[in-house]
Amino acid sequence: MTTILFAFEVTDSDSGISTSEITLEINGVLAGGQIVQAITGGYRVYYSINAFSFGVTNRPPFQWQVTATDNAGNTTTQTHTLTID
């Protein structure tokens, strides 16, 4: 395992979201290389990351966190833990 694809949707039908205000952190490290696809009310966001660059290996759980801020300044963060077998 060397590459992990993260895909998620960020929506806000009120004020909208700027793609520059969507981030992914893996084990506390900010990921780059965001690819976005417009969907109704927001974006579908993709990140393809090199697992070893973020300390992700088989078995031990790792943490990934998505943060998005809408155009009104409201921020939401979701944190998840994942184990790869």
Buried (B, 14 or more C-beta within 10 A) or exposed (E): EEEBEBEBEBBBEEEEBEBEBBBBBBEEEEBEEBEBEEEEEBBBBBBEBEBEEBEBEEEEEBEBBBBBBBEEEEEEEEEEEEEEE
